[in-house]
Amino acid sequence: MRRPVWLALLILVTFVVGGCVGASAIIPAAAVAYKGASKAAEASRPINDSEEYYVGRAVAARILGKYKLDQDPKLTQYVNEVGDTVARKSSRPNPFKGYHFAVLDTQEINAFACPGGTIFITRGLIQTCKNEDQLAAVLAHEVGHVANKDGINSISQARWTQVFTSMGTEAAKQYGGVAGNLVGLFEGSIDDVFKTIVVNGYSRTAEEAADAAALTELTRAGYDPNAMVILLTTMEAKGAGASSGIFKTHPPTSERLAKVKASVGQSPAESQGEKIRTERFKKIVS
């Protein structure tokens, strides 16, 4: 069975993310030889699901270098249950290793979708939500980014082509030590994604598509899509004059709100199920 190219690259991820590239970070000779055997045609093909997953892991590690994980296991489990509920109704319910949700211990209002299905939400954004349906709206939006592959598509195609091209040229070098050029190119790919989701944000088109996907996921999962309207209304008020967190990386909330309102239409009266979900949310989110 042909081994995936990414098994070789995964060796590099550990050292790149941890900042430990050095004399001790030696690529096994077999891995170097395997990289050298890769065909040049690999350079032009799309990034596959397993590669996307490992890129996402590296991006997640970079995010965790900036933020601490929340240590409340009940809250983390709850967020995963809500997230999985909407993810199962998305256009991409089964990425390579599934979806994984985690809470960041910061009052910053933000959320991040790493390539492949790792999704972070800050405690500050959770506390901005008033009920489970609004929390589901946030997570559904982030699932939309994963489903649309917005994160992985932010990698420069030229850089990704260089990664695969280097995998051939590095094989001609000595076995000892890390293939510095390849490490640099791979780290650059991680930088592309990290800067997009944490620093610069996605394009308006990508954000609108993620909002549209979220409304579909919410409806299919039995949540009230109008929860997204209410949450965006709250965020619009909070974001007045703000220039950090989600307000820095996303289009103006007023623009998103107008488009979502136009899509949602009339909201039904609060159902018994929604009341139960709200009570559950209030018990867990303190």
C-alpha positions in Angstrom: 0.0 0.0 0.0 1.4 3.4 -1.0 2.2 5.5 2.1 0.8 9.0 2.1 3.4 11.8 1.4 2.2 13.5 4.6 3.7 10.8 6.9 7.1 12.2 5.9 6.0 15.8 6.4 4.4 15.1 9.7 7.9 14.5 11.1 8.6 18.1 10.2 5.4 19.5 11.8 6.5 18.5 15.3 9.7 20.5 15.1 8.4 23.5 13.2 5.5 24.2 15.5 7.5 23.6 18.6 10.3 25.8 17.5 12.8 23.0 18.0 14.4 22.8 14.5 18.0 22.1 15.1 20.7 19.5 15.2 18.5 17.0 17.1 15.7 17.2 14.6 16.9 14.6 12.2 14.7 13.2 9.4 15.1 9.4 9.2 16.9 8.4 6.1 13.9 6.3 4.9 11.7 9.4 5.1 14.1 11.5 3.1 14.4 8.7 0.5 10.7 8.5 0.3 10.3 12.2 -0.3 12.8 12.0 -3.0 10.8 9.3 -4.7 7.7 11.5 -4.9 6.7 12.4 -8.4 6.9 16.0 -9.6 3.2 15.7 -10.6 2.3 15.8 -6.9 3.2 19.5 -6.9 0.2 20.6 -9.0 -2.5 18.4 -7.4 -5.0 19.8 -4.7 -4.2 19.3 -1.0 -5.9 16.1 0.1 -7.9 15.6 3.3 -5.2 13.9 5.3 -2.7 16.7 4.4 -5.3 19.3 5.3 -5.8 17.6 8.7 -2.1 17.8 9.5 -1.8 21.4 8.3 -4.8 22.1 10.6 -3.0 20.5 13.6 0.0 22.7 13.0 -2.2 25.8 12.8 -4.0 24.7 16.0 -0.7 24.4 17.8 0.2 27.9 16.7 -3.1 29.2 18.0 -2.5 27.4 21.3 0.8 29.3 21.5 -1.2 32.5 21.6 -4.2 31.4 23.8 -4.6 29.0 26.7 -7.2 26.2 26.6 -10.1 26.5 29.0 -9.9 23.8 31.7 -13.6 23.3 32.3 -14.3 19.7 31.0 -18.1 20.1 31.2 -18.0 23.2 29.0 -15.7 21.6 26.5 -17.8 18.5 26.3 -21.0 20.6 25.8 -19.4 22.7 23.1 -18.3 19.5 21.3 -21.9 18.1 21.5 -23.4 21.2 20.1 -20.7 21.5 17.4 -21.0 17.9 16.4 -24.8 18.3 16.1 -24.5 21.1 13.5 -21.4 19.5 11.8 -23.3 16.3 11.0 -25.8 18.5 9.0 -23.1 20.3 7.0 -22.0 19.7 3.5 -18.9 18.0 4.8 -19.9 16.0 7.9 -16.9 13.6 7.9 -13.5 15.3 7.4 -10.4 13.1 7.7 -10.3 12.8 11.5 -13.7 14.3 12.3 -14.5 17.6 14.0 -12.9 18.7 17.3 -14.1 21.7 19.3 -12.2 23.4 22.1 -12.7 26.5 24.3 -10.0 29.2 24.6 -9.6 30.8 28.0 -9.9 34.4 27.0 -12.5 37.1 27.2 -11.7 38.1 23.6 -14.8 37.6 21.4 -13.5 35.3 18.6 -13.6 31.8 17.0 -11.2 30.0 14.7 -11.7 27.2 12.2 -8.4 25.3 11.5 -8.2 23.3 8.3 -9.4 19.8 8.6 -11.9 20.3 11.4 -10.3 21.7 14.6 -12.5 24.6 15.8 -11.8 27.0 18.7 -14.3 29.3 20.3 -13.3 31.8 23.1 -15.1 31.9 26.4 -15.8 35.6 25.7 -17.8 34.6 22.6 -19.6 31.8 24.4 -20.6 34.3 27.1 -21.8 36.7 24.4 -24.3 34.0 23.4 -27.6 33.9 25.3 -28.7 30.4 24.6 -27.6 27.1 22.9 -29.1 28.1 19.6 -26.8 31.1 19.4 -23.8 29.0 20.4 -24.8 26.6 17.6 -24.9 29.5 15.2 -21.3 30.4 16.0 -20.1 26.8 15.7 -22.1 26.3 12.5 -20.4 29.3 10.9 -17.0 27.9 11.7 -18.0 24.5 10.4 -19.0 26.3 7.2 -15.4 27.5 6.8 -14.1 23.9 7.2 -16.7 22.5 4.8 -15.7 25.2 2.3 -12.0 24.6 2.9 -11.4 28.3 3.4 -8.4 27.7 5.6 -6.5 25.4 3.4 -7.3 27.4 0.3 -5.5 30.4 1.9 -2.2 28.7 1.4 -0.3 30.2 -1.6 -0.5 27.7 -4.4 3.0 28.7 -5.4 4.3 27.9 -2.0 2.5 24.6 -1.9 4.0 23.7 -5.3 7.4 24.5 -3.9 6.8 22.2 -0.9 6.4 19.2 -3.2 9.1 20.3 -5.6 11.5 20.6 -2.6 10.6 17.1 -1.5 12.4 15.9 -4.6 15.5 18.2 -4.5 16.1 17.6 -0.7 16.6 13.9 -1.3 19.8 14.7 -3.1 21.2 16.2 0.1 22.9 14.4 2.9 20.7 12.4 5.3 21.8 14.1 8.5 20.0 17.2 9.8 16.7 18.8 8.8 16.0 19.7 5.2 16.0 23.5 5.9 14.4 24.6 2.7 11.5 22.2 3.0 11.0 23.1 6.7 10.9 26.8 5.7 8.4 26.2 2.9 6.1 24.1 5.1 6.3 26.7 7.9 5.4 29.3 5.4 2.3 27.3 4.5 1.3 27.3 8.1 1.9 31.0 8.3 -0.4 31.6 5.3 -3.3 29.9 7.2 -2.5 31.4 10.6 -2.3 34.9 9.3 -5.6 34.5 7.4 -7.7 33.2 10.3 -6.1 35.0 13.2 -4.7 38.2 11.8 -6.3 39.2 8.5 -9.5 37.3 8.2 -11.3 35.7 5.2 -12.7 37.6 2.3 -16.3 38.9 2.5 -17.3 36.2 0.0 -15.9 33.5 2.2 -17.6 34.9 5.3 -21.0 35.3 3.5 -20.7 31.7 2.3 -20.0 30.5 5.9 -23.0 32.4 7.2 -25.2 30.9 4.5 -23.9 27.4 5.3 -24.5 28.0 9.0 -28.2 28.9 8.4 -28.6 25.6 6.5 -26.9 23.6 9.2 -29.0 25.2 11.9 -32.2 24.5 10.2 -31.3 20.9 9.4 -30.2 20.3 13.0 -33.4 21.7 14.5 -32.0 24.9 15.8 -33.7 28.3 15.2 -31.7 30.1 12.4 -33.0 33.4 13.8 -30.6 32.8 16.6 -27.9 34.0 14.3 -29.8 37.2 13.7 -30.1 37.8 17.4 -26.5 37.0 18.0 -25.2 39.3 15.3 -27.4 42.1 16.6 -25.8 41.7 20.0 -22.3 41.6 18.4 -23.1 44.7 16.4 -23.7 46.6 19.6 -20.6 45.2 21.3 -18.4 45.8 18.3 -19.2 49.6 18.1 -15.7 51.1 17.9 -14.0 47.7 18.6 -10.9 46.8 16.5 -9.8 43.5 18.0 -10.9 39.9 18.0 -13.7 38.9 15.6 -14.4 42.6 14.8 -10.9 42.9 13.3 -10.9 39.8 11.1 -14.6 39.8 9.9 -16.5 42.1 7.6 -18.6 44.8 9.4 -21.3 43.0 11.5 -23.9 45.3 10.1 -23.3 43.9 6.6 -23.5 40.3 7.8 -26.6 41.0 9.8 -28.4 42.5 6.8 -27.7 39.5 4.6 -28.6 37.0 7.3 -31.9 38.8 8.1 -32.8 38.7 4.4 -32.2 34.9 4.3 -33.9 34.0 7.6 -37.4 35.5 7.2 -40.0 35.3 10.0 -38.9 33.5 13.2 -41.3 31.1 14.8 -42.4 31.5 18.4 -40.0 29.9 21.0 -40.6 26.2 21.0 -40.5 23.8 24.0 -37.3 22.3 22.7 -35.6 25.8 22.5 -36.6 26.4 26.1 -35.0 23.2 27.2 -31.8 24.0 25.2 -31.7 27.4 26.8 -31.9 26.0 30.3 -29.2 23.5 29.5 -27.0 26.3 28.2 -27.5 28.4 31.3 -26.6 25.5 33.6 -23.3 24.9 31.9 -22.1 28.4 30.8 -21.3 30.4 33.9 
